[in-house]
Amino acid sequence: MDVYAPLGRLGVIIDTPNVGAPMIHAIEEDSIFADKVRVGDKLVAVDDEDLRSMTAARISKLISKRMNNPSRKFTIIRQERADPTLRSGH
């Protein structure tokens, strides 16, 4: 899904796990992104630029360079939590 952020600092911490896409690791209370993303969301693109093979440091620099843009598009994948009452095969 795509979410849009206004200009300014995002206030999120991005982590790059050993396997898979970068993800939102933490969200600051005053983040302009707080109502748009969740901890654990996978960040796959910024303004349609693929981030999946980038380090967290490189992604942060890329986002920082665009912080004065009036709007930035972030493509995320949200992992919905499975209902714990459902069991495989039942």
Sequence and secondary structure as in RCSB ss.txt:
>XXXX:A:sequence
MDVYAPLGRLGVIIDTPNVGAPMIHAIEEDSIFADKVRVGDKLVAVDDEDLRSMTAARISKLISKRMNNPSRKFT
IIRQERADPTLRSGH
>XXXX:A:secstr
 EEEEESS   EEEE  SSSS EEEEE TT TTTTT  TT EEEEETTEE TTS HHHHHHHHHHTTTSSEEEEE
EE      TT  TT 
